[in-house]
Amino acid sequence: MVGSAGVSTPPQALFVSYTSLLGGAERILLDHATALPGLVALACPEGPLAERARTAGIEVVPLKRRRVELRATVGDRLAMPLRIWSQGREVHRIATALRPGCIVAWGMRPLLSCAAGLRGLRPRPPLVFQHNDLMPGPLIGRAVRAAARRADLTIALSQAIVDDLGPTHELAIEIVRPGVDLTHFRPAERPSPTPPTALLLGAIVDWKRPDLALEIIALATLELSDLRLTLAGAPVAEAGGELLAELKRRASQPDLAGRVDFIGQVEDIPAALATCTCLLHCADREPYGMALVEALACGRPIVAPAAAGPLEIVDTSCGVLYPPGDARAAVTALVDVVNRAFGLGRSARTRAETEFDRDQARGRFRSLIEGVTG
């Protein structure tokens, strides 16, 4: 679409991503982008996301790779405005060349970049803010709220994200809760494994609280003597390697030795879920939780914090919630779920079929984008 041959037909939508990685939010991007008819483009750095997008038939416009950690160090915080501004310049150049029907800023950083980069562009294509996260702090929060007021539409993954955004009376805002492909994510034919196994599914990052998962399992073995834990995920940032090493050191201690398996990044998520009794989730501030939806579709009950996204995904029919950060309460929830895993698992699948069908989410997203582009 943009290359040595110049510009062809303008795409219906240009998605903009700051990251090259392929996490939960990026899988949702691919799901929703491929729901749109006609040509769709994605501006992002080269990497797993770009590769998967090309495979899905999305035209990729490469962006310069920038550090993911915007606030990890003092240097990152000082450089953040420049990084956002420079990506905004790239977006301006691409939008000028492509003239897309609309621009979808996939997350807070792309929103800030697009809001800055599209100033002065005439005519300016409609701007859609896809809001996927809770605010990391008050300063960024103020900047994001100001930029969101310049967007033509804000789409949030959950009510928790909307509430966290603050007063929304000045915003055109909609909620589209993502779903999963119910033919791909389905219950395994074989029964839950013996011994009972909890699965922690997601990136190895501090805010997902994998350290809490280890403490929960250590305490729960007093009641479930053969309980095991599988950690499925990989570090996504430079500090993640140190965190993973610390987790492995903790898992080698006598109260956990031989009970914890680190299997790294998994491509076949349904297969990983088939090997567990339940999903254990520990993030105190999870904005949504695609891993939870995937577990429901695979007929696996859930133990998760009673906060933010999980409150909207898990009810008493399919899992048990516990106060965020409370390891002992989580143990009580985990033991209860393991003991009722079969019945809760059947209800989990029913809830996924009722509330989290990907086709319904894709159709709603498509309708909103078509409304913006006219």
C-alpha positions as CSV (number, residue, x, y, z in Angstrom):
1,M,0.0,0.0,0.0
2,V,2.9,2.3,0.7
3,G,6.2,1.3,-1.0
4,S,8.2,1.8,-4.1
5,A,5.1,1.7,-6.2
6,G,3.4,4.5,-4.2
7,V,-0.1,4.5,-2.8
8,S,-3.0,2.4,-4.0
9,T,-6.6,2.4,-2.8
10,P,-7.1,4.1,0.6
11,P,-7.8,1.6,3.4
12,Q,-11.0,1.7,5.3
13,A,-9.0,1.9,8.5
14,L,-5.4,2.4,9.6
15,F,-4.6,0.8,12.9
16,V,-1.7,2.2,14.9
17,S,0.2,0.2,17.5
18,Y,3.3,1.2,19.5
19,T,4.5,-2.3,20.1
20,S,5.8,-5.1,17.9
21,L,4.9,-7.8,20.4
22,L,1.9,-10.1,20.2
23,G,0.1,-10.0,23.5
24,G,-3.6,-10.2,24.4
25,A,-4.4,-6.6,23.2
26,E,-2.6,-7.3,19.9
27,R,-4.6,-10.5,19.3
28,I,-7.8,-8.5,19.8
29,L,-6.5,-6.0,17.3
30,L,-6.0,-8.7,14.7
31,D,-9.5,-10.2,15.4
32,H,-11.2,-6.8,15.0
33,A,-9.1,-5.6,12.1
34,T,-9.9,-8.7,10.1
35,A,-13.6,-8.2,10.8
36,L,-13.6,-5.0,8.6
37,P,-14.5,-5.4,4.9
38,G,-12.1,-4.2,2.3
39,L,-8.5,-3.0,2.7
40,V,-7.1,-2.5,6.2
41,A,-3.6,-1.3,7.2
42,L,-1.6,-1.6,10.4
43,A,1.3,0.8,11.3
44,C,3.6,-0.9,13.8
45,P,7.2,-1.9,14.3
46,E,8.5,-5.1,12.7
47,G,8.1,-8.1,14.9
48,P,5.6,-10.9,15.8
49,L,2.6,-8.5,15.5
50,A,3.6,-7.4,12.0
51,E,4.2,-11.0,10.9
52,R,0.9,-12.2,12.1
53,A,-0.9,-9.2,10.5
54,R,0.6,-10.0,7.1
55,T,-0.5,-13.6,7.4
56,A,-4.0,-12.4,8.2
57,G,-4.0,-10.3,5.0
58,I,-3.5,-6.9,6.7
59,E,-1.2,-4.4,4.9
60,V,1.7,-3.5,7.3
61,V,3.4,-0.1,7.3
62,P,6.5,-0.4,9.4
63,L,7.2,2.1,12.2
64,K,10.4,2.7,13.9
65,R,11.0,0.4,16.9
66,R,10.9,2.2,20.3
67,R,11.4,1.1,23.8
68,V,8.3,-0.5,25.3
69,E,9.2,0.7,28.8
70,L,8.2,4.4,28.8
71,R,8.4,4.8,32.6
72,A,10.9,2.2,33.8
73,T,13.8,4.7,34.4
74,V,14.2,8.4,34.8
75,G,15.7,8.4,31.3
76,D,12.6,6.7,29.9
77,R,10.3,9.3,31.6
78,L,12.3,12.2,30.2
79,A,12.4,10.6,26.7
80,M,8.7,9.7,26.6
81,P,7.4,13.0,25.1
82,L,10.0,12.8,22.3
83,R,9.2,9.2,21.5
84,I,5.5,9.9,21.3
85,W,6.1,13.0,19.2
86,S,8.4,11.2,16.8
87,Q,5.8,8.4,16.3
88,G,3.2,11.1,15.7
89,R,5.4,12.5,12.9
90,E,5.4,9.0,11.3
91,V,1.7,8.7,11.6
92,H,1.2,12.1,10.0
93,R,3.3,11.0,7.0
94,I,1.5,7.7,6.6
95,A,-1.9,9.2,7.0
96,T,-1.1,11.9,4.4
97,A,0.0,9.2,2.0
98,L,-2.8,6.7,2.6
99,R,-5.8,8.9,3.4
100,P,-7.5,6.1,5.3
101,G,-11.2,6.2,6.1
102,C,-10.3,6.4,9.8
103,I,-7.4,5.9,12.1
104,V,-7.7,3.5,15.1
105,A,-5.2,4.3,17.8
106,W,-4.7,1.0,19.6
107,G,-3.9,2.0,23.1
108,M,-2.9,5.1,25.1
109,R,0.5,5.7,23.6
110,P,-0.8,5.5,20.0
111,L,-3.6,7.8,21.0
112,L,-1.1,10.4,22.2
113,S,1.0,10.0,19.1
114,C,-2.0,10.3,16.8
115,A,-3.5,13.2,18.6
116,A,-0.2,15.1,18.2
117,G,0.7,13.8,14.7
118,L,-2.7,14.6,13.1
119,R,-2.7,18.2,14.0
120,G,-2.7,20.3,10.9
121,L,-3.7,17.4,8.7
122,R,-6.5,18.5,6.4
123,P,-8.8,16.8,5.9
124,R,-8.2,14.9,9.1
125,P,-9.6,11.3,9.0
126,P,-11.8,10.3,12.0
127,L,-9.8,9.2,15.0
128,V,-10.9,6.2,17.0
129,F,-9.3,5.5,20.4
130,Q,-9.3,1.8,21.3
131,H,-8.7,2.0,25.1
132,N,-7.3,-1.3,26.5
133,D,-5.7,-0.5,29.8
134,L,-6.1,1.2,33.2
135,M,-4.3,4.4,33.7
136,P,-0.7,4.0,34.9
137,G,-0.6,7.3,36.8
138,P,-2.2,10.7,37.2
139,L,0.1,12.6,34.7
140,I,-0.4,10.2,31.9
141,G,-4.1,10.0,32.8
142,R,-4.6,13.7,32.3
143,A,-2.8,13.6,28.9
144,V,-4.9,10.6,27.8
145,R,-8.2,12.2,28.8
146,A,-7.3,15.4,27.0
147,A,-6.3,13.4,23.8
148,A,-9.5,11.3,24.1
149,R,-11.6,14.4,23.9
150,R,-10.1,15.0,20.4
151,A,-11.1,11.5,19.3
152,D,-14.3,11.0,17.4
153,L,-15.0,7.7,19.2
154,T,-13.5,5.8,22.2
155,I,-14.0,2.0,22.3
156,A,-13.2,0.4,25.7
157,L,-12.7,-3.3,26.5
158,S,-14.6,-3.1,29.8
159,Q,-16.7,-1.0,32.1
160,A,-13.7,-1.0,34.4
161,I,-11.6,0.8,31.8
162,V,-14.4,3.3,31.3
163,D,-14.7,4.0,35.0
164,D,-11.0,4.4,35.3
165,L,-10.9,6.9,32.4
166,G,-12.9,9.4,34.6
167,P,-15.8,11.6,33.6
168,T,-16.9,10.6,30.1
169,H,-19.8,13.0,29.5
170,E,-17.6,14.8,26.9
171,L,-16.7,11.6,25.1
172,A,-18.4,9.4,22.6
173,I,-17.6,6.1,24.2
174,E,-18.7,2.5,23.6
175,I,-17.8,-0.8,25.3
176,V,-16.9,-3.9,23.1
177,R,-15.9,-6.8,25.2
178,P,-13.8,-9.2,23.1
179,G,-14.7,-12.8,22.7
180,V,-13.0,-15.9,21.3
181,D,-13.5,-18.3,18.5
182,L,-15.7,-20.9,20.1
183,T,-14.8,-23.5,17.6
184,H,-11.1,-23.2,18.3
185,F,-11.4,-22.6,22.1
186,R,-13.5,-25.6,23.2
187,P,-13.5,-28.1,26.1
188,A,-11.0,-30.9,25.8
189,E,-12.3,-34.4,25.2
190,R,-10.2,-35.8,28.1
191,P,-11.1,-35.1,31.7
192,S,-9.3,-32.6,34.0
193,P,-5.8,-33.8,34.9
194,T,-4.7,-35.7,38.0
195,P,-3.1,-34.4,40.1
196,P,-5.0,-31.1,40.2
197,T,-3.1,-28.4,38.3
198,A,-3.6,-24.6,38.3
199,L,-2.5,-22.7,35.2
200,L,-1.2,-19.2,35.3
201,L,-1.5,-17.9,31.7
202,G,0.0,-14.6,30.6
203,A,3.1,-12.6,30.2
204,I,5.7,-12.8,33.0
205,V,5.4,-9.2,34.2
206,D,5.2,-7.7,37.7
207,W,1.7,-6.4,37.5
208,K,0.3,-9.9,36.7
209,R,1.5,-11.0,40.2
210,P,3.1,-14.4,39.4
211,D,4.9,-14.1,42.7
212,L,1.4,-14.2,44.4
213,A,0.5,-17.3,42.4
214,L,3.5,-19.1,43.9
215,E,2.5,-18.1,47.5
216,I,-1.0,-19.3,46.9
217,I,0.1,-22.7,45.7
218,A,2.5,-23.0,48.6
219,L,-0.3,-22.4,51.1
220,A,-2.9,-24.4,49.2
221,T,-0.8,-27.6,49.4
222,L,-1.6,-27.8,53.0
223,E,-5.1,-28.8,51.9
224,L,-4.4,-30.2,48.4
225,S,-1.3,-32.2,49.0
226,D,-0.7,-33.1,45.3
227,L,-1.5,-29.6,43.8
228,R,0.7,-28.4,41.0
229,L,1.1,-25.1,39.2
230,T,2.0,-24.4,35.5
231,L,3.3,-21.0,34.5
232,A,2.7,-20.4,30.7
233,G,4.2,-17.2,29.5
234,A,7.4,-15.4,28.8
235,P,9.0,-12.1,29.8
236,V,8.1,-9.2,27.5
237,A,10.5,-6.5,28.8
238,E,14.1,-6.2,29.8
239,A,13.3,-6.6,33.5
240,G,11.3,-9.7,32.9
241,G,14.3,-12.0,32.8
242,E,15.2,-11.0,36.3
243,L,11.6,-11.6,37.5
244,L,11.6,-15.0,35.8
245,A,14.8,-15.9,37.5
246,E,13.5,-14.9,40.9
247,L,10.3,-16.9,40.4
248,K,12.3,-20.0,39.6
249,R,14.4,-19.5,42.7
250,R,11.2,-19.3,44.8
251,A,9.8,-22.3,43.1
252,S,12.9,-24.3,44.1
253,Q,12.3,-23.8,47.8
254,P,11.2,-26.8,49.8
255,D,7.5,-25.9,50.0
256,L,7.3,-25.7,46.2
257,A,10.1,-27.9,44.9
258,G,8.8,-30.2,42.2
259,R,5.4,-28.6,42.0
260,V,5.9,-25.8,39.5
261,D,6.4,-26.1,35.8
262,F,7.7,-23.1,33.7
263,I,6.7,-23.9,30.1
264,G,7.3,-20.5,28.5
265,Q,5.3,-18.9,25.7
266,V,2.6,-21.2,24.3
267,E,1.1,-21.0,20.9
268,D,-1.6,-23.6,21.4
269,I,-3.5,-22.1,24.3
270,P,-6.4,-24.6,24.2
271,A,-3.9,-27.4,24.6
272,A,-2.3,-25.7,27.6
273,L,-5.8,-25.2,29.2
274,A,-6.6,-28.9,28.5
275,T,-3.8,-29.8,30.9
276,C,-5.1,-27.8,33.9
277,T,-7.9,-28.2,36.4
278,C,-8.5,-24.4,36.6
279,L,-7.1,-21.1,35.6
280,L,-5.5,-19.1,38.4
281,H,-5.3,-15.3,37.8
282,C,-3.5,-12.9,40.2
283,A,-3.3,-9.4,38.6
284,D,-4.7,-6.8,41.1
285,R,-5.6,-4.4,38.2
286,E,-6.5,-6.4,35.1
287,P,-8.3,-4.2,32.6
288,Y,-10.0,-7.1,30.9
289,G,-8.5,-10.6,30.8
290,M,-8.5,-12.5,27.5
291,A,-6.9,-15.5,29.3
292,L,-10.1,-15.7,31.5
293,V,-12.4,-15.7,28.4
294,E,-10.2,-18.4,26.8
295,A,-10.4,-20.5,29.9
296,L,-14.2,-20.2,30.0
297,A,-14.5,-21.3,26.4
298,C,-12.3,-24.3,27.1
299,G,-14.5,-25.3,30.0
300,R,-12.1,-24.4,32.7
301,P,-13.3,-22.7,35.9
302,I,-11.4,-19.6,37.2
303,V,-9.9,-18.3,40.4
304,A,-9.3,-14.6,40.1
305,P,-9.2,-11.2,42.0
306,A,-12.6,-9.5,42.5
307,A,-11.6,-6.4,40.7
308,A,-11.7,-4.6,37.4
309,G,-12.0,-6.9,34.3
310,P,-12.5,-10.3,36.1
311,L,-15.6,-8.9,37.8
312,E,-17.2,-8.6,34.4
313,I,-16.1,-12.0,33.1
314,V,-16.4,-14.4,36.1
315,D,-19.6,-15.0,38.0
316,T,-20.5,-17.7,40.6
317,S,-21.5,-20.1,38.0
318,C,-18.0,-20.5,36.6
319,G,-15.5,-19.6,39.3
320,V,-14.7,-18.0,42.6
321,L,-13.3,-14.5,43.1
322,Y,-11.1,-13.4,46.0
323,P,-10.0,-10.0,47.4
324,P,-7.0,-8.7,45.3
325,G,-3.7,-9.6,46.9
326,D,-5.2,-11.8,49.6
327,A,-3.3,-15.1,49.3
328,R,-5.2,-16.9,52.1
329,A,-8.6,-16.0,50.6
330,A,-7.3,-17.1,47.2
331,V,-6.4,-20.5,48.7
332,T,-9.9,-20.9,50.0
333,A,-11.2,-20.0,46.5
334,L,-8.8,-22.4,44.8
335,V,-9.6,-25.4,47.0
336,D,-13.3,-24.7,46.4
337,V,-12.9,-24.5,42.6
338,V,-10.7,-27.7,42.4
339,N,-13.3,-29.6,44.4
340,R,-16.1,-28.4,42.1
341,A,-14.1,-28.3,38.9
342,F,-16.4,-30.5,36.7
343,G,-19.7,-28.6,37.4
344,L,-18.0,-25.2,37.2
345,G,-16.3,-26.1,34.0
346,R,-19.6,-27.0,32.3
347,S,-21.1,-23.7,33.3
348,A,-17.9,-21.9,32.2
349,R,-18.4,-23.1,28.6
350,T,-22.1,-22.0,28.7
351,R,-21.1,-18.5,29.9
352,A,-18.6,-18.2,27.1
353,E,-21.2,-19.2,24.5
354,T,-23.6,-16.7,25.9
355,E,-21.4,-13.7,26.6
356,F,-18.1,-14.0,24.8
357,D,-18.6,-15.1,21.2
358,R,-16.0,-13.5,19.0
359,D,-18.3,-13.2,16.0
360,Q,-20.6,-11.0,18.1
361,A,-17.8,-8.8,19.3
362,R,-16.3,-8.5,15.8
363,G,-19.7,-7.5,14.4
364,R,-20.2,-4.8,17.0
365,F,-16.7,-3.4,16.3
366,R,-17.3,-3.4,12.6
367,S,-20.6,-1.6,13.0
368,L,-19.0,1.2,15.1
369,I,-16.1,1.7,12.7
370,E,-18.6,1.9,9.7
371,G,-20.6,4.5,11.7
372,V,-17.4,6.6,12.1
373,T,-16.4,6.3,8.5
374,G,-19.9,7.1,7.2
